[in-house]
Amino acid sequence: MRKTMLLLGLWVIFVPVFGYQLKGIVIGGTSAASSSNYKLWGFIGLGTAATGVIGVEEQSFQQPRFFYLFQNQPNPVISGTYIEYALPKTANVTLTVYDMAGRTIRRLVAGTQKAGVYRIYWNGTDDTGKEVPAGIYFYHMEAGNFKATRKLAIIR
């Protein structure tokens, strides 16, 4: 689905992102005001920083249509990072961080969660609270029959 609308005097093209939210890119104008239904966001593209507000994110929620594990942000990690994932239905979820040798570093999620989009913050520590050294790590999610693994880098 793709729709175009005039929002606060700006033409906006909305495109679906993973089936649970819409992101809009303003193609005319550089400023807009926030309302209860929209959140403004910035954008850096083609190697140059944009000036002013050039995007709008719709705040209404739609249930995800499939399981998905997103790449952590930021990556590489200096002090902490966010890991986001989507569940289309209630599932028993585990989200675990491993080192290169496959040893469990930190269990971030373990339990049943309802359908939705979740965002977890990891502060770069192990299960004992000790800061992990710089290096390459993996985070692995299981939810029902879904399994996914992503890589992250820690720099100190």
Z-matrix of the N, CA and C atoms (Angstrom, degrees):
N
C 1 1.449
C 2 1.518 1 108.38
N 3 1.312 2 116.25 1 136.05
C 4 1.447 3 122.04 2 177.58
C 5 1.511 4 106.86 3 -141.01
N 6 1.324 5 116.79 4 132.53
C 7 1.455 6 118.63 5 178.69
C 8 1.518 7 109.53 6 -138.21
N 9 1.299 8 115.45 7 151.50
C 10 1.456 9 122.33 8 178.09
C 11 1.513 10 107.75 9 -119.65
N 12 1.327 11 116.58 10 138.56
C 13 1.454 12 119.81 11 178.45
C 14 1.518 13 109.81 12 -147.54
N 15 1.308 14 115.47 13 160.20
C 16 1.454 15 121.85 14 175.26
C 17 1.519 16 107.14 15 -95.47
N 18 1.327 17 117.53 16 115.43
C 19 1.455 18 123.22 17 -177.72
C 20 1.519 19 108.43 18 -121.05
N 21 1.330 20 116.11 19 115.65
C 22 1.458 21 121.58 20 179.04
C 23 1.528 22 111.65 21 52.10
N 24 1.320 23 116.04 22 39.88
C 25 1.457 24 121.12 23 178.36
C 26 1.515 25 114.65 24 81.15
N 27 1.325 26 118.24 25 6.88
C 28 1.455 27 121.88 26 -178.45
C 29 1.523 28 109.61 27 -118.70
N 30 1.319 29 117.41 28 136.69
C 31 1.457 30 120.19 29 175.71
C 32 1.517 31 108.62 30 -80.79
N 33 1.337 32 116.03 31 128.40
C 34 1.456 33 121.60 32 -176.27
C 35 1.521 34 108.71 33 -125.75
N 36 1.332 35 116.18 34 133.16
C 37 1.463 36 121.26 35 173.80
C 38 1.520 37 107.07 36 -103.98
N 39 1.342 38 117.63 37 124.31
C 40 1.455 39 122.30 38 178.64
C 41 1.522 40 108.99 39 -103.43
N 42 1.313 41 115.92 40 133.03
C 43 1.459 42 121.43 41 177.49
C 44 1.525 43 108.28 42 -130.53
N 45 1.341 44 118.69 43 145.74
C 46 1.465 45 120.09 44 -179.61
C 47 1.522 46 111.45 45 -73.49
N 48 1.333 47 115.54 46 146.32
C 49 1.454 48 122.06 47 176.86
C 50 1.521 49 107.35 48 -125.43
N 51 1.330 50 117.82 49 107.89
C 52 1.459 51 124.32 50 179.48
C 53 1.520 52 112.83 51 55.43
N 54 1.333 53 118.87 52 23.99
C 55 1.448 54 122.68 53 170.66
C 56 1.514 55 116.59 54 74.15
N 57 1.337 56 119.75 55 4.37
C 58 1.454 57 118.01 56 -178.02
C 59 1.513 58 113.76 57 -125.98
N 60 1.311 59 118.78 58 -1.59
C 61 1.451 60 119.73 59 174.95
C 62 1.519 61 108.65 60 -155.69
N 63 1.295 62 115.85 61 164.73
C 64 1.453 63 121.09 62 176.04
C 65 1.512 64 108.35 63 -115.21
N 66 1.309 65 115.68 64 139.23
C 67 1.457 66 119.98 65 173.88
C 68 1.511 67 106.73 66 -118.27
N 69 1.322 68 115.53 67 140.17
C 70 1.453 69 120.03 68 -179.20
C 71 1.507 70 111.11 69 -115.84
N 72 1.299 71 116.44 70 143.11
C 73 1.453 72 121.86 71 175.47
C 74 1.513 73 107.53 72 -118.40
N 75 1.313 74 115.92 73 122.46
C 76 1.455 75 120.46 74 -179.62
C 77 1.521 76 108.48 75 -76.75
N 78 1.327 77 116.96 76 127.69
C 79 1.456 78 120.08 77 -179.33
C 80 1.513 79 112.45 78 -106.86
N 81 1.315 80 117.60 79 1.27
C 82 1.456 81 120.75 80 175.57
C 83 1.507 82 109.21 81 -149.10
N 84 1.319 83 118.08 82 129.14
C 85 1.461 84 121.10 83 -179.73
C 86 1.513 85 111.83 84 92.60
N 87 1.334 86 115.94 85 165.51
C 88 1.460 87 119.11 86 -177.71
C 89 1.518 88 113.17 87 -133.33
N 90 1.324 89 118.71 88 12.21
C 91 1.457 90 118.19 89 177.53
C 92 1.520 91 110.43 90 -145.28
N 93 1.305 92 114.86 91 153.31
C 94 1.463 93 121.19 92 177.80
C 95 1.518 94 107.30 93 -157.84
N 96 1.314 95 116.54 94 168.32
C 97 1.466 96 120.73 95 178.77
C 98 1.516 97 109.14 96 -115.89
N 99 1.300 98 117.12 97 150.49
C 100 1.456 99 121.85 98 -179.11
C 101 1.527 100 110.54 99 -78.16
N 102 1.299 101 115.31 100 147.55
C 103 1.457 102 120.72 101 173.42
C 104 1.523 103 107.34 102 -131.31
N 105 1.314 104 117.93 103 -178.87
C 106 1.462 105 120.27 104 -177.95
C 107 1.528 106 112.40 105 -68.39
N 108 1.330 107 118.30 106 -20.55
C 109 1.458 108 120.75 107 -176.90
C 110 1.518 109 114.37 108 -99.64
N 111 1.319 110 117.64 109 -10.50
C 112 1.453 111 120.10 110 -173.91
C 113 1.514 112 111.41 111 -131.75
N 114 1.318 113 115.91 112 147.30
C 115 1.454 114 122.69 113 176.28
C 116 1.527 115 106.91 114 -122.59
N 117 1.317 116 117.56 115 133.78
C 118 1.457 117 121.31 116 -178.57
C 119 1.521 118 109.86 117 -82.91
N 120 1.332 119 116.46 118 147.44
C 121 1.450 120 120.15 119 176.49
C 122 1.510 121 109.00 120 -143.53
N 123 1.317 122 115.90 121 157.26
C 124 1.462 123 121.49 122 -179.28
C 125 1.517 124 110.82 123 -99.60
N 126 1.318 125 115.81 124 174.83
C 127 1.447 126 121.06 125 -175.76
C 128 1.514 127 109.96 126 -153.29
N 129 1.322 128 116.31 127 137.95
C 130 1.456 129 121.04 128 171.85
C 131 1.513 130 105.74 129 -120.08
N 132 1.309 131 117.30 130 124.42
C 133 1.446 132 119.91 131 -176.98
C 134 1.507 133 112.56 132 -144.24
N 135 1.306 134 116.24 133 153.70
C 136 1.453 135 123.42 134 177.28
C 137 1.525 136 112.37 135 54.92
N 138 1.328 137 116.36 136 31.76
C 139 1.454 138 120.89 137 175.46
C 140 1.513 139 115.80 138 78.69
N 141 1.338 140 117.41 139 3.58
C 142 1.463 141 119.13 140 179.51
C 143 1.517 142 109.63 141 -126.27
N 144 1.305 143 116.09 142 147.01
C 145 1.464 144 120.72 143 178.00
C 146 1.517 145 109.33 144 -84.06
N 147 1.312 146 115.83 145 135.12
C 148 1.458 147 120.45 146 178.03
C 149 1.519 148 109.38 147 -81.26
N 150 1.307 149 116.40 148 150.13
C 151 1.459 150 120.40 149 175.84
C 152 1.514 151 108.32 150 -104.59
N 153 1.310 152 116.80 151 138.22
C 154 1.456 153 120.81 152 -179.71
C 155 1.511 154 111.65 153 80.11
N 156 1.292 155 115.34 154 -179.68
C 157 1.459 156 122.44 155 179.82
C 158 1.509 157 108.41 156 -83.39
N 159 1.329 158 116.95 157 129.76
C 160 1.459 159 118.35 158 179.01
C 161 1.517 160 112.49 159 -127.11
N 162 1.318 161 117.64 160 6.92
C 163 1.451 162 118.60 161 -179.80
C 164 1.505 163 112.79 162 -146.13
N 165 1.328 164 114.65 163 161.06
C 166 1.451 165 122.20 164 179.88
C 167 1.516 166 107.36 165 -136.49
N 168 1.324 167 117.63 166 136.90
C 169 1.455 168 121.39 167 176.94
C 170 1.515 169 108.67 168 -115.95
N 171 1.324 170 116.43 169 124.84
C 172 1.459 171 120.86 170 178.33
C 173 1.520 172 109.09 171 -71.83
N 174 1.328 173 117.55 172 134.95
C 175 1.449 174 122.27 173 -174.20
C 176 1.523 175 114.39 174 -91.48
N 177 1.318 176 118.58 175 -9.76
C 178 1.460 177 118.93 176 -178.81
C 179 1.530 178 109.97 177 -69.15
N 180 1.327 179 116.54 178 147.22
C 181 1.455 180 122.22 179 -175.35
C 182 1.518 181 110.85 180 -105.76
N 183 1.316 182 115.17 181 135.63
C 184 1.449 183 121.51 182 170.72
C 185 1.519 184 106.68 183 -122.86
N 186 1.309 185 116.98 184 140.12
C 187 1.459 186 120.97 185 -179.46
C 188 1.523 187 110.26 186 -60.65
N 189 1.342 188 118.06 187 136.05
C 190 1.470 189 120.49 188 177.11
C 191 1.523 190 110.82 189 -58.71
N 192 1.319 191 115.87 190 150.62
C 193 1.456 192 121.06 191 179.54
C 194 1.522 193 112.80 192 -95.51
N 195 1.333 194 117.08 193 -14.09
C 196 1.455 195 119.89 194 179.45
C 197 1.524 196 110.27 195 -153.36
N 198 1.319 197 115.53 196 163.38
C 199 1.461 198 121.39 197 176.07
C 200 1.523 199 108.08 198 -71.89
N 201 1.324 200 116.18 199 143.60
C 202 1.462 201 119.11 200 177.26
C 203 1.521 202 109.85 201 -158.97
N 204 1.320 203 115.75 202 139.49
C 205 1.462 204 122.77 203 174.03
C 206 1.521 205 107.24 204 -114.15
N 207 1.322 206 116.50 205 117.52
C 208 1.458 207 121.91 206 -177.29
C 209 1.525 208 110.95 207 -83.89
N 210 1.328 209 115.76 208 160.56
C 211 1.459 210 120.97 209 172.92
C 212 1.519 211 108.48 210 -69.94
N 213 1.323 212 116.30 211 138.77
C 214 1.468 213 120.12 212 -179.87
C 215 1.526 214 110.91 213 -64.01
N 216 1.318 215 115.18 214 154.10
C 217 1.466 216 122.17 215 178.16
C 218 1.513 217 109.29 216 -135.91
N 219 1.309 218 121.84 217 130.25
C 220 1.464 219 125.76 218 -5.50
C 221 1.528 220 111.00 219 -79.00
N 222 1.301 221 114.71 220 161.64
C 223 1.456 222 122.44 221 175.16
C 224 1.517 223 107.52 222 -145.64
N 225 1.306 224 120.79 223 115.84
C 226 1.457 225 127.09 224 14.25
C 227 1.527 226 112.84 225 -74.22
N 228 1.334 227 114.31 226 160.17
C 229 1.459 228 123.02 227 -176.03
C 230 1.526 229 109.57 228 -96.86
N 231 1.328 230 116.64 229 133.26
C 232 1.464 231 120.52 230 174.88
C 233 1.524 232 109.75 231 -101.84
N 234 1.327 233 116.79 232 -53.30
C 235 1.464 234 119.20 233 -179.41
C 236 1.529 235 113.15 234 -125.19
N 237 1.307 236 118.56 235 -25.04
C 238 1.457 237 122.41 236 -179.25
C 239 1.515 238 110.21 237 -171.29
N 240 1.332 239 116.05 238 165.68
C 241 1.457 240 120.64 239 -176.98
C 242 1.528 241 110.34 240 -151.60
N 243 1.325 242 115.96 241 158.47
C 244 1.464 243 122.32 242 176.33
C 245 1.520 244 109.31 243 -105.64
N 246 1.327 245 115.89 244 137.02
C 247 1.459 246 122.79 245 175.36
C 248 1.520 247 106.79 246 -120.08
N 249 1.327 248 115.80 247 125.25
C 250 1.465 249 121.48 248 -176.95
C 251 1.523 250 109.39 249 -116.32
N 252 1.337 251 116.17 250 144.50
C 253 1.457 252 120.61 251 177.33
C 254 1.522 253 109.82 252 -148.24
N 255 1.334 254 115.50 253 157.34
C 256 1.466 255 122.02 254 -177.28
C 257 1.523 256 109.93 255 -120.34
N 258 1.337 257 114.64 256 138.34
C 259 1.463 258 122.28 257 177.47
C 260 1.523 259 108.79 258 -123.92
N 261 1.336 260 119.53 259 120.20
C 262 1.460 261 120.72 260 178.73
C 263 1.523 262 113.13 261 -79.34
N 264 1.327 263 116.88 262 -14.80
C 265 1.465 264 121.30 263 179.37
C 266 1.525 265 108.57 264 -152.92
N 267 1.315 266 116.23 265 166.97
C 268 1.461 267 121.30 266 177.90
C 269 1.524 268 109.42 267 -59.05
N 270 1.332 269 115.68 268 135.32
C 271 1.465 270 119.95 269 -178.43
C 272 1.520 271 110.37 270 -153.82
N 273 1.330 272 114.87 271 155.72
C 274 1.455 273 120.90 272 171.19
C 275 1.528 274 106.45 273 -80.72
N 276 1.330 275 117.46 274 118.78
C 277 1.464 276 122.51 275 -171.40
C 278 1.521 277 110.58 276 -115.44
N 279 1.331 278 115.68 277 135.49
C 280 1.456 279 121.05 278 166.82
C 281 1.520 280 107.70 279 -125.96
N 282 1.323 281 115.71 280 138.04
C 283 1.463 282 122.61 281 176.77
C 284 1.521 283 106.18 282 -134.89
N 285 1.333 284 115.83 283 114.65
C 286 1.453 285 121.45 284 -171.28
C 287 1.522 286 110.56 285 -131.09
N 288 1.336 287 116.42 286 142.21
C 289 1.465 288 122.73 287 175.84
C 290 1.527 289 107.97 288 -100.50
N 291 1.353 290 116.18 289 133.60
C 292 1.461 291 123.02 290 -179.85
C 293 1.518 292 110.01 291 -123.61
N 294 1.351 293 116.37 292 155.48
C 295 1.460 294 119.53 293 172.24
C 296 1.528 295 108.84 294 -90.80
N 297 1.337 296 116.76 295 -178.00
C 298 1.469 297 121.42 296 -176.91
C 299 1.531 298 112.55 297 -63.99
N 300 1.325 299 117.43 298 -24.28
C 301 1.465 300 121.16 299 179.69
C 302 1.526 301 112.13 300 -86.12
N 303 1.348 302 117.55 301 -1.56
C 304 1.456 303 121.34 302 179.45
C 305 1.516 304 114.24 303 87.31
N 306 1.328 305 117.32 304 7.53
C 307 1.465 306 120.86 305 178.18
C 308 1.524 307 109.87 306 -77.93
N 309 1.327 308 116.10 307 139.12
C 310 1.464 309 120.69 308 177.08
C 311 1.521 310 109.15 309 -68.52
N 312 1.330 311 115.94 310 126.16
C 313 1.461 312 122.57 311 178.31
C 314 1.524 313 109.96 312 -98.55
N 315 1.333 314 115.48 313 -47.70
C 316 1.468 315 119.42 314 -176.52
C 317 1.517 316 109.89 315 -154.68
N 318 1.321 317 116.70 316 130.76
C 319 1.459 318 121.52 317 172.41
C 320 1.516 319 106.63 318 -94.79
N 321 1.335 320 116.94 319 114.78
C 322 1.463 321 122.27 320 -176.00
C 323 1.521 322 112.56 321 -90.78
N 324 1.335 323 117.02 322 -35.88
C 325 1.467 324 121.60 323 -178.42
C 326 1.523 325 107.92 324 -139.53
N 327 1.327 326 116.43 325 137.83
C 328 1.463 327 121.73 326 174.40
C 329 1.519 328 107.42 327 -155.68
N 330 1.331 329 116.09 328 102.26
C 331 1.459 330 119.36 329 179.09
C 332 1.508 331 112.61 330 156.63
N 333 1.309 332 115.51 331 178.54
C 334 1.459 333 122.23 332 -179.18
C 335 1.522 334 110.10 333 -83.07
N 336 1.335 335 115.57 334 133.00
C 337 1.460 336 121.45 335 177.73
C 338 1.523 337 109.48 336 -131.49
N 339 1.327 338 115.29 337 146.96
C 340 1.460 339 121.70 338 178.02
C 341 1.523 340 110.26 339 -77.08
N 342 1.340 341 115.49 340 166.06
C 343 1.463 342 121.13 341 176.87
C 344 1.520 343 109.60 342 -56.04
N 345 1.322 344 116.03 343 142.67
C 346 1.458 345 120.51 344 179.09
C 347 1.507 346 111.38 345 154.33
N 348 1.310 347 114.64 346 -175.22
C 349 1.457 348 122.08 347 177.26
C 350 1.521 349 106.85 348 -112.60
N 351 1.310 350 116.51 349 128.92
C 352 1.457 351 122.42 350 -176.21
C 353 1.524 352 109.96 351 -119.26
N 354 1.326 353 115.00 352 146.40
C 355 1.464 354 121.66 353 179.25
C 356 1.525 355 107.49 354 -132.09
N 357 1.329 356 116.09 355 116.81
C 358 1.458 357 123.10 356 -176.28
C 359 1.526 358 108.89 357 -111.73
N 360 1.332 359 116.07 358 138.19
C 361 1.463 360 120.75 359 176.41
C 362 1.525 361 108.93 360 -100.71
N 363 1.340 362 116.07 361 130.95
C 364 1.458 363 121.43 362 174.34
C 365 1.513 364 108.02 363 -116.41
N 366 1.317 365 116.94 364 125.07
C 367 1.463 366 121.88 365 -175.82
C 368 1.523 367 114.33 366 -89.69
N 369 1.321 368 118.12 367 11.80
C 370 1.462 369 121.38 368 176.37
C 371 1.519 370 114.22 369 78.26
N 372 1.339 371 116.67 370 25.71
C 373 1.464 372 120.14 371 178.39
C 374 1.525 373 110.28 372 -115.99
N 375 1.336 374 115.22 373 159.86
C 376 1.462 375 119.82 374 177.51
C 377 1.531 376 110.03 375 -86.63
N 378 1.334 377 116.41 376 -174.03
C 379 1.470 378 120.64 377 -177.58
C 380 1.529 379 113.51 378 -64.81
N 381 1.338 380 117.42 379 -18.30
C 382 1.469 381 120.41 380 178.56
C 383 1.525 382 112.11 381 -93.26
N 384 1.351 383 116.91 382 -3.07
C 385 1.461 384 120.78 383 -179.57
C 386 1.516 385 113.97 384 92.91
N 387 1.326 386 116.98 385 1.77
C 388 1.469 387 121.50 386 -179.79
C 389 1.533 388 110.02 387 -82.99
N 390 1.336 389 116.51 388 136.05
C 391 1.463 390 121.96 389 178.26
C 392 1.530 391 109.53 390 -64.66
N 393 1.347 392 116.49 391 130.61
C 394 1.464 393 119.98 392 -179.97
C 395 1.524 394 109.77 393 -81.24
N 396 1.331 395 117.31 394 150.46
C 397 1.466 396 119.58 395 -179.43
C 398 1.528 397 111.97 396 -72.64
N 399 1.328 398 115.30 397 164.02
C 400 1.467 399 121.16 398 176.02
C 401 1.523 400 109.04 399 -58.51
N 402 1.322 401 115.97 400 147.18
C 403 1.455 402 120.13 401 178.93
C 404 1.513 403 111.64 402 155.66
N 405 1.321 404 115.32 403 -171.74
C 406 1.465 405 122.88 404 179.18
C 407 1.527 406 108.44 405 -98.30
N 408 1.325 407 115.27 406 134.01
C 409 1.459 408 122.33 407 179.32
C 410 1.525 409 108.65 408 -132.51
N 411 1.317 410 116.18 409 163.99
C 412 1.459 411 122.63 410 176.87
C 413 1.520 412 108.74 411 -124.96
N 414 1.329 413 116.31 412 145.65
C 415 1.459 414 119.58 413 170.14
C 416 1.519 415 107.35 414 -121.46
N 417 1.323 416 114.90 415 136.14
C 418 1.459 417 122.49 416 -172.24
C 419 1.523 418 109.31 417 -125.51
N 420 1.322 419 115.25 418 133.16
C 421 1.462 420 121.02 419 179.57
C 422 1.519 421 109.37 420 -120.37
N 423 1.328 422 115.54 421 138.03
C 424 1.458 423 122.14 422 170.78
C 425 1.515 424 107.72 423 -127.96
N 426 1.324 425 115.93 424 133.37
C 427 1.466 426 122.51 425 178.23
C 428 1.524 427 106.71 426 -147.51
N 429 1.326 428 116.77 427 106.54
C 430 1.460 429 119.49 428 -174.45
C 431 1.521 430 108.71 429 63.05
N 432 1.342 431 117.02 430 -127.79
C 433 1.463 432 121.63 431 177.84
C 434 1.527 433 112.91 432 -87.40
N 435 1.320 434 117.36 433 -4.91
C 436 1.466 435 122.10 434 -178.69
C 437 1.527 436 110.63 435 -80.46
N 438 1.331 437 115.71 436 134.81
C 439 1.463 438 121.99 437 175.10
C 440 1.522 439 108.36 438 -139.01
N 441 1.328 440 116.39 439 136.00
C 442 1.463 441 120.48 440 177.88
C 443 1.521 442 109.32 441 -151.23
N 444 1.323 443 115.23 442 146.87
C 445 1.458 444 122.04 443 178.72
C 446 1.520 445 108.55 444 -132.77
N 447 1.330 446 116.00 445 139.81
C 448 1.465 447 122.20 446 176.33
C 449 1.526 448 108.44 447 -132.06
N 450 1.321 449 114.10 448 158.19
C 451 1.459 450 121.12 449 -178.46
C 452 1.522 451 110.08 450 -104.91
N 453 1.338 452 116.07 451 143.98
C 454 1.464 453 120.63 452 173.00
C 455 1.520 454 108.82 453 -137.01
N 456 1.318 455 115.50 454 154.69
C 457 1.466 456 121.81 455 179.58
C 458 1.517 457 109.10 456 -117.67
N 459 1.324 458 115.76 457 136.24
C 460 1.462 459 120.83 458 175.21
C 461 1.519 460 107.91 459 -110.45
N 462 1.329 461 115.47 460 128.43
C 463 1.463 462 121.36 461 174.23
C 464 1.516 463 107.53 462 -120.02
N 465 1.291 464 117.36 463 141.40
C 466 1.470 465 120.98 464 -178.91
C 467 1.509 466 109.96 465 -120.62
